[in-house]
Amino acid sequence: MKRVILLFFYILTGCQTQGVVLRDTPLNISETRKAIASVIGQPRATSENGREMVSKYYDRKGTKDEEQMKTVRERFSTHITILGDRRPYDIQIEVVVEIRDHDGKYQVVERDEARAQAISIEIQKALVQSRDNRNLIDDFRAY
C-alpha cells in the first residue's frame, strides 16, 4: 500500500511545470523569438532549434555587467522555452537564482516565481506590440 501511495505522489509531482507559462501565443516562431529577445536582451545561450533561450546573468537590480556578474554573491538568469510544434505556442518562463559557495562555484538554490511572472507580463506586452506592428502582406507565404 505504501508503494502505491508513493508512486501516486511521484506521478503528481512529476507532472508539475516550473515557472510561468504563457498559453496560446499567436505569433510565428521568429516573431516570438524577437519579442522575447526585446525583453531579456541578447541571449547568453540558445538551443540548436532556437526554442530555448537563456538570458545573461543579472542581479536583483537588473544590472547585466558581465565582469561584475562573475564575482557577485547572488545572480539570476531567465530560462525561456517555446513549447509546441505549431501555432499557437506556449512560452515557459523560469527565473533561476544562483548563489556562489565557498569554492567560488555557483549553485542553483531556488526559482523566483514572482520575477518570472513580471517577465511574463513584459513578454506578453512585447508579443501584443509585435502583432500590432506586423506587416501582414510581408508575413504571408502562399506555400
C-alpha positions as CSV (number, residue, x, y, z in Angstrom):
1,M,0.0,0.0,0.0
2,K,2.9,2.4,0.8
3,R,4.3,1.8,-2.6
4,V,1.1,2.7,-4.3
5,I,0.8,5.9,-2.4
6,L,4.5,6.7,-3.0
7,L,4.1,6.0,-6.8
8,F,1.0,8.3,-6.9
9,F,2.9,11.1,-5.1
10,Y,5.7,10.8,-7.7
11,I,3.3,10.9,-10.6
12,L,1.6,14.1,-9.2
13,T,4.9,15.9,-8.5
14,G,6.4,14.8,-11.8
15,C,3.7,16.5,-13.9
16,Q,4.2,20.0,-12.4
17,T,6.0,22.6,-14.5
18,Q,8.4,25.1,-13.2
19,G,8.0,28.8,-13.7
20,V,5.2,30.7,-15.5
21,V,3.6,29.6,-18.8
22,L,2.0,31.9,-21.3
23,R,-0.6,29.9,-23.2
24,D,-1.7,30.2,-26.9
25,T,0.6,32.9,-28.2
26,P,-0.5,33.6,-31.8
27,L,2.7,34.8,-33.5
28,N,5.0,32.7,-35.6
29,I,8.3,31.4,-34.1
30,S,10.6,34.1,-35.5
31,E,8.4,36.9,-34.3
32,T,8.1,35.2,-30.9
33,R,11.9,35.0,-30.6
34,K,12.2,38.6,-31.5
35,A,9.7,39.6,-28.8
36,I,11.4,37.5,-26.2
37,A,14.8,39.0,-27.1
38,S,13.4,42.5,-26.8
39,V,12.6,41.7,-23.2
40,I,15.6,39.7,-22.0
41,G,18.2,41.2,-24.3
42,Q,20.7,39.2,-26.4
43,P,20.5,35.6,-25.0
44,R,23.6,34.1,-23.4
45,A,22.7,30.7,-24.8
46,T,20.2,29.5,-27.4
47,S,19.3,25.9,-28.3
48,E,20.1,24.5,-31.7
49,N,16.4,24.8,-32.8
50,G,16.1,28.3,-31.2
51,R,13.3,27.4,-28.9
52,E,15.2,27.6,-25.6
53,M,16.9,30.8,-24.6
54,V,18.9,31.7,-21.5
55,S,19.4,35.3,-20.6
56,K,22.7,36.8,-19.5
57,Y,23.2,36.9,-15.7
58,Y,21.8,39.8,-13.8
59,D,21.5,40.9,-10.2
60,R,18.4,42.0,-8.2
61,K,18.6,45.5,-9.7
62,G,18.7,44.2,-13.2
63,T,22.4,45.0,-13.8
64,K,23.9,42.8,-16.6
65,D,27.6,43.8,-16.4
66,E,29.4,40.5,-17.3
67,E,32.5,41.3,-15.3
68,Q,30.6,42.1,-12.2
69,M,28.4,39.0,-12.5
70,K,31.5,36.8,-12.3
71,T,32.2,37.9,-8.7
72,V,28.8,38.8,-7.3
73,R,27.4,36.5,-4.5
74,E,23.9,36.1,-5.9
75,R,22.9,36.2,-9.6
76,F,19.8,35.5,-11.6
77,S,19.2,34.1,-15.1
78,T,16.0,33.7,-17.1
79,H,15.3,30.5,-19.0
80,I,12.6,30.7,-21.7
81,T,11.3,27.7,-23.6
82,I,8.9,27.9,-26.6
83,L,6.6,24.9,-26.4
84,G,4.6,23.3,-29.1
85,D,5.2,22.1,-32.7
86,R,2.9,24.7,-34.4
87,R,0.9,27.8,-33.5
88,P,-0.3,28.7,-31.1
89,Y,2.8,28.3,-29.0
90,D,3.2,28.2,-25.2
91,I,6.1,30.0,-23.6
92,Q,7.6,28.8,-20.3
93,I,9.5,31.4,-18.3
94,E,11.7,30.4,-15.4
95,V,14.0,32.6,-13.3
96,V,16.8,30.7,-11.6
97,V,18.6,32.1,-8.6
98,E,22.3,31.1,-8.1
99,I,24.5,31.7,-5.1
100,R,28.3,31.4,-5.0
101,D,29.6,28.9,-2.5
102,H,32.9,29.0,-0.6
103,D,34.8,27.4,-3.6
104,G,33.7,30.2,-5.9
105,K,31.2,27.9,-7.9
106,Y,27.6,28.9,-8.4
107,Q,24.8,26.6,-7.2
108,V,21.1,26.9,-8.1
109,V,19.3,27.5,-4.8
110,E,15.7,28.4,-5.9
111,R,13.4,29.6,-8.6
112,D,11.9,33.1,-8.4
113,E,8.3,32.8,-9.4
114,A,7.5,36.5,-8.8
115,R,10.3,37.7,-11.1
116,A,9.2,35.1,-13.7
117,Q,5.6,36.5,-13.5
118,A,6.9,40.0,-14.0
119,I,9.0,38.9,-17.1
120,S,6.0,37.1,-18.5
121,I,3.9,40.3,-18.4
122,E,6.7,42.1,-20.2
123,I,6.9,39.4,-22.9
124,Q,3.1,39.4,-23.3
125,K,3.2,43.2,-23.9
126,A,6.0,42.7,-26.4
127,L,4.0,40.0,-28.2
128,V,1.0,42.3,-28.5
129,Q,3.1,45.2,-29.7
130,S,4.9,42.9,-32.2
131,R,1.5,41.7,-33.5
132,D,0.3,45.2,-33.9
133,N,3.4,46.3,-35.9
134,R,3.4,43.3,-38.1
135,N,3.1,43.7,-41.9
136,L,0.5,41.1,-43.0
137,I,1.5,41.2,-46.7
138,D,5.2,40.6,-45.9
139,D,4.3,37.8,-43.5
140,F,2.1,36.0,-45.9
141,R,3.5,32.8,-47.5
142,A,1.4,31.1,-50.1
143,Y,3.3,27.8,-49.9
